[in-house]
Amino acid sequence: MSQTAETLSPHALMAILMGRRSIRKYHPDPVPEEMVEQMLEAGRWAPSASNRQPWRFVVVRDEQIRKAVAQHAGIAVIRFTFVEEAPLLIMLLGDRSNPVYRTFLHEDVGLAGAQIMLQAHALGLGTCWLGGIDKDAIAKILRVPETMEIVGMLAVGFPAESPKPRPRKPLEDLFYRDVFGNRDAVGVSAADAGWWKRLMSKLRIKFVGRG
Ligand SMILES: Cc1cc2nc3c(=O)[nH]c(=O)nc-3n(C[C@H](O)[C@H](O)[C@H](O)COP(=O)(O)O)c2cc1C
Protein backbone atom coordinates (compact mmCIF):
# COMPACT_ATOMS: atom_id res chain seq x y z
CA MET A 1 0.00 0.00 0.00
CA SER A 2 1.36 3.44 -0.85
CA GLN A 3 2.09 5.94 1.90
CA THR A 4 -0.74 8.15 0.69
CA ALA A 5 -3.28 5.36 0.93
CA GLU A 6 -2.14 4.64 4.49
CA THR A 7 -2.45 8.24 5.67
CA LEU A 8 -5.40 9.61 3.71
CA SER A 9 -8.52 7.64 3.01
CA PRO A 10 -10.41 8.18 -0.26
CA HIS A 11 -13.30 9.33 1.92
CA ALA A 12 -11.14 11.98 3.62
CA LEU A 13 -9.84 13.23 0.27
CA MET A 14 -13.35 13.40 -1.15
CA ALA A 15 -14.43 15.42 1.89
CA ILE A 16 -11.67 17.96 1.12
CA LEU A 17 -12.60 18.08 -2.57
CA MET A 18 -16.28 18.51 -1.85
CA GLY A 19 -15.84 20.85 1.11
CA ARG A 20 -13.83 23.54 -0.69
CA ARG A 21 -15.76 26.69 -1.60
CA SER A 22 -14.85 29.90 -3.30
CA ILE A 23 -14.62 32.36 -0.41
CA ARG A 24 -15.39 36.02 -0.97
CA LYS A 25 -15.30 37.30 2.63
CA TYR A 26 -12.18 37.13 4.77
CA HIS A 27 -11.04 37.91 8.29
CA PRO A 28 -8.23 40.47 8.28
CA ASP A 29 -5.83 38.15 10.18
CA PRO A 30 -2.62 37.55 8.25
CA VAL A 31 -1.97 34.09 6.82
CA PRO A 32 0.97 32.53 8.74
CA GLU A 33 4.13 32.03 6.71
CA GLU A 34 4.13 28.24 7.38
CA MET A 35 0.72 28.02 5.76
CA VAL A 36 1.91 29.99 2.73
CA GLU A 37 4.81 27.57 2.40
CA GLN A 38 2.50 24.57 2.64
CA MET A 39 0.21 25.94 -0.05
CA LEU A 40 3.12 26.60 -2.40
CA GLU A 41 4.55 23.18 -1.63
CA ALA A 42 1.23 21.66 -2.73
CA GLY A 43 1.46 23.65 -5.96
CA ARG A 44 5.06 22.53 -6.51
CA TRP A 45 3.96 18.89 -6.50
CA ALA A 46 1.42 19.32 -9.29
CA PRO A 47 1.94 17.27 -12.43
CA SER A 48 3.09 19.13 -15.55
CA ALA A 49 3.71 18.30 -19.19
CA SER A 50 7.14 16.65 -19.49
CA ASN A 51 7.68 17.73 -15.88
CA ARG A 52 8.51 21.25 -17.07
CA GLN A 53 7.06 22.91 -13.95
CA PRO A 54 6.52 26.21 -15.75
CA TRP A 55 4.73 27.82 -12.80
CA ARG A 56 6.00 30.75 -10.77
CA PHE A 57 4.15 32.28 -7.84
CA VAL A 58 4.15 35.84 -6.54
CA VAL A 59 2.92 36.00 -2.98
CA VAL A 60 1.56 39.47 -2.31
CA ARG A 61 1.24 40.47 1.35
CA ASP A 62 2.23 44.13 1.22
CA GLU A 63 -0.95 46.13 1.81
CA GLN A 64 -0.18 48.88 -0.69
CA ILE A 65 0.69 46.48 -3.50
CA ARG A 66 -2.24 44.20 -2.63
CA LYS A 67 -4.74 47.06 -2.77
CA ALA A 68 -3.24 48.35 -6.03
CA VAL A 69 -3.61 44.88 -7.57
CA ALA A 70 -7.16 44.50 -6.19
CA GLN A 71 -8.24 47.60 -8.13
CA HIS A 72 -7.80 45.53 -11.28
CA ALA A 73 -10.00 42.61 -10.24
CA GLY A 74 -13.33 42.78 -12.03
CA ILE A 75 -15.18 42.24 -15.26
CA ALA A 76 -16.57 45.14 -17.33
CA VAL A 77 -18.37 47.49 -14.89
CA ILE A 78 -18.22 45.03 -11.97
CA ARG A 79 -15.30 45.28 -9.55
CA PHE A 80 -14.60 42.40 -7.18
CA THR A 81 -14.25 44.56 -4.06
CA PHE A 82 -13.82 41.51 -1.81
CA VAL A 83 -10.32 41.08 -3.21
CA GLU A 84 -9.24 44.22 -1.31
CA GLU A 85 -10.14 42.50 1.97
CA ALA A 86 -8.08 39.36 1.34
CA PRO A 87 -4.89 39.52 3.44
CA LEU A 88 -2.98 37.57 0.80
CA LEU A 89 -2.92 37.26 -2.97
CA ILE A 90 -1.11 34.53 -4.86
CA MET A 91 -0.39 35.30 -8.49
CA LEU A 92 -0.15 32.22 -10.67
CA LEU A 93 2.36 32.80 -13.45
CA GLY A 94 3.55 30.62 -16.31
CA ASP A 95 6.95 30.75 -17.98
CA ARG A 96 6.27 31.39 -21.67
CA SER A 97 9.88 32.09 -22.67
CA ASN A 98 10.19 28.76 -24.50
CA PRO A 99 7.61 28.01 -27.25
CA VAL A 100 7.53 24.37 -26.11
CA TYR A 101 6.63 25.49 -22.61
CA ARG A 102 3.64 27.43 -23.93
CA THR A 103 1.81 24.38 -25.28
CA PHE A 104 0.45 23.23 -21.94
CA LEU A 105 1.04 26.36 -19.89
CA HIS A 106 -2.56 26.87 -18.83
CA GLU A 107 -3.10 23.21 -17.97
CA ASP A 108 0.11 23.09 -15.91
CA VAL A 109 -0.47 26.33 -14.01
CA GLY A 110 -4.15 25.47 -13.58
CA LEU A 111 -3.25 22.19 -11.90
CA ALA A 112 -0.78 23.91 -9.57
CA GLY A 113 -3.46 26.48 -8.71
CA ALA A 114 -6.00 23.77 -7.95
CA GLN A 115 -3.56 22.01 -5.61
CA ILE A 116 -2.85 25.28 -3.82
CA MET A 117 -6.58 25.88 -3.30
CA LEU A 118 -7.13 22.38 -1.95
CA GLN A 119 -4.20 22.55 0.45
CA ALA A 120 -5.44 25.97 1.58
CA HIS A 121 -8.82 24.43 2.33
CA ALA A 122 -7.19 21.58 4.26
CA LEU A 123 -5.40 24.25 6.33
CA GLY A 124 -8.66 26.00 7.14
CA LEU A 125 -8.07 28.86 4.69
CA GLY A 126 -10.45 30.16 2.07
CA THR A 127 -9.50 30.97 -1.50
CA CYS A 128 -11.10 32.33 -4.63
CA TRP A 129 -9.61 32.02 -8.11
CA LEU A 130 -9.87 35.34 -9.91
CA GLY A 131 -9.97 35.04 -13.66
CA GLY A 132 -11.61 38.42 -14.10
CA ILE A 133 -8.50 40.54 -13.77
CA ASP A 134 -6.65 43.09 -15.89
CA LYS A 135 -3.52 41.04 -16.41
CA ASP A 136 -1.53 43.80 -18.15
CA ALA A 137 -2.17 46.32 -15.37
CA ILE A 138 -1.31 43.77 -12.67
CA ALA A 139 1.83 42.65 -14.53
CA LYS A 140 3.06 46.26 -14.43
CA ILE A 141 2.42 46.63 -10.69
CA LEU A 142 4.16 43.34 -9.90
CA ARG A 143 7.01 43.91 -12.39
CA VAL A 144 6.25 40.64 -14.16
CA PRO A 145 8.64 40.24 -17.10
CA GLU A 146 7.42 39.71 -20.69
CA THR A 147 8.56 36.10 -20.53
CA MET A 148 5.93 35.34 -17.88
CA GLU A 149 2.19 35.10 -18.35
CA ILE A 150 -0.29 35.77 -15.56
CA VAL A 151 -2.64 32.78 -15.71
CA GLY A 152 -4.73 33.57 -12.66
CA MET A 153 -4.82 35.05 -9.21
CA LEU A 154 -5.91 33.58 -5.89
CA ALA A 155 -7.37 35.63 -3.07
CA VAL A 156 -6.50 33.89 0.21
CA GLY A 157 -7.47 34.39 3.85
CA PHE A 158 -9.33 32.95 6.81
CA PRO A 159 -12.95 32.60 5.72
CA ALA A 160 -15.53 34.96 7.22
CA GLU A 161 -18.40 33.17 5.49
CA SER A 162 -19.43 29.56 4.92
CA PRO A 163 -21.30 29.51 1.64
CA LYS A 164 -23.49 26.61 0.60
CA PRO A 165 -22.10 24.41 -2.14
CA ARG A 166 -22.61 25.82 -5.62
CA PRO A 167 -24.67 23.40 -7.73
CA ARG A 168 -22.89 20.81 -9.83
CA LYS A 169 -24.24 19.16 -12.99
CA PRO A 170 -25.39 15.59 -12.33
CA LEU A 171 -22.64 13.05 -12.96
CA GLU A 172 -24.76 11.09 -15.42
CA ASP A 173 -24.94 14.19 -17.66
CA LEU A 174 -21.17 14.50 -17.72
CA PHE A 175 -19.83 11.21 -18.99
CA TYR A 176 -20.32 8.59 -21.66
CA ARG A 177 -19.16 5.03 -21.99
CA ASP A 178 -16.50 4.12 -24.54
CA VAL A 179 -17.62 6.64 -27.17
CA PHE A 180 -19.03 10.13 -26.95
CA GLY A 181 -22.81 10.17 -26.69
CA ASN A 182 -23.26 6.57 -25.46
CA ARG A 183 -25.16 6.54 -22.18
CA ASP A 184 -26.00 2.82 -22.17
CA ALA A 185 -24.68 0.88 -19.19
CA VAL A 186 -22.90 -1.46 -21.63
CA GLY A 187 -20.28 0.25 -23.75
CA VAL A 188 -20.11 0.08 -27.55
CA SER A 189 -17.10 -1.01 -29.52
CA ALA A 190 -14.91 1.76 -30.89
CA ALA A 191 -13.51 -0.58 -33.55
CA ASP A 192 -15.20 1.45 -36.28
CA ALA A 193 -12.89 4.41 -35.66
CA GLY A 194 -11.76 4.36 -39.32
CA TRP A 195 -8.88 2.58 -41.14
CA TRP A 196 -6.49 5.56 -40.94
CA LYS A 197 -6.74 5.89 -37.15
CA ARG A 198 -6.44 2.11 -36.71
CA LEU A 199 -3.29 2.07 -38.86
CA MET A 200 -1.78 5.06 -37.03
CA SER A 201 -2.34 3.51 -33.61
CA LYS A 202 -0.62 0.29 -34.82
CA LEU A 203 2.39 2.24 -36.10
CA ARG A 204 2.88 4.21 -32.90
CA ILE A 205 6.18 3.82 -31.08
CA LYS A 206 5.96 2.76 -27.48
CA PHE A 207 6.70 5.67 -25.12
CA VAL A 208 8.41 4.63 -21.93
CA GLY A 209 9.89 8.01 -20.94
CA ARG A 210 9.97 9.21 -17.40
CA GLY A 211 10.22 12.93 -18.23
C1 LIG B 1 -10.71 29.83 -13.99
C2 LIG B 1 -11.62 30.41 -12.94
C3 LIG B 1 -11.92 31.75 -12.96
C4 LIG B 1 -12.72 32.31 -11.95
N1 LIG B 1 -12.90 33.66 -11.94
C5 LIG B 1 -13.61 34.21 -10.94
C6 LIG B 1 -13.72 35.63 -10.86
O1 LIG B 1 -13.19 36.37 -11.68
N2 LIG B 1 -14.46 36.15 -9.82
C7 LIG B 1 -15.06 35.36 -8.87
O2 LIG B 1 -15.68 35.91 -7.95
N3 LIG B 1 -14.95 34.00 -8.91
C8 LIG B 1 -14.25 33.41 -9.92
N4 LIG B 1 -14.09 32.04 -9.98
C9 LIG B 1 -14.75 31.19 -8.96
C10 LIG B 1 -15.97 30.47 -9.54
O3 LIG B 1 -17.04 31.38 -9.66
C11 LIG B 1 -16.35 29.28 -8.63
O4 LIG B 1 -15.29 28.36 -8.61
C12 LIG B 1 -17.60 28.56 -9.10
O5 LIG B 1 -18.74 29.39 -9.02
C13 LIG B 1 -17.90 27.29 -8.26
O6 LIG B 1 -18.03 27.63 -6.90
P1 LIG B 1 -17.08 26.93 -5.80
O7 LIG B 1 -15.66 27.29 -6.15
O8 LIG B 1 -17.50 27.53 -4.48
O9 LIG B 1 -17.33 25.46 -5.86
C14 LIG B 1 -13.30 31.48 -10.95
C15 LIG B 1 -13.00 30.11 -10.95
C16 LIG B 1 -12.16 29.58 -11.92
C17 LIG B 1 -11.82 28.11 -11.86
The ligand as an ORCA input file, in Angstrom:
! r2SCAN-3c Opt
* xyz 0 1
  C     -10.708     29.831    -13.993
  C     -11.617     30.410    -12.936
  C     -11.917     31.749    -12.955
  C     -12.718     32.307    -11.950
  N     -12.896     33.663    -11.937
  C     -13.611     34.214    -10.935
  C     -13.723     35.635    -10.864
  O     -13.193     36.373    -11.682
  N     -14.457     36.150     -9.822
  C     -15.057     35.359     -8.870
  O     -15.680     35.908     -7.953
  N     -14.949     34.002     -8.913
  C     -14.250     33.410     -9.924
  N     -14.095     32.044     -9.979
  C     -14.755     31.189     -8.962
  C     -15.974     30.471     -9.545
  O     -17.035     31.381     -9.656
  C     -16.347     29.280     -8.634
  O     -15.291     28.359     -8.609
  C     -17.601     28.556     -9.102
  O     -18.735     29.386     -9.024
  C     -17.901     27.288     -8.262
  O     -18.029     27.626     -6.898
  P     -17.082     26.934     -5.803
  O     -15.660     27.289     -6.148
  O     -17.502     27.528     -4.483
  O     -17.333     25.463     -5.865
  C     -13.296     31.482    -10.955
  C     -12.997     30.108    -10.953
  C     -12.163     29.579    -11.916
  C     -11.821     28.112    -11.860
*
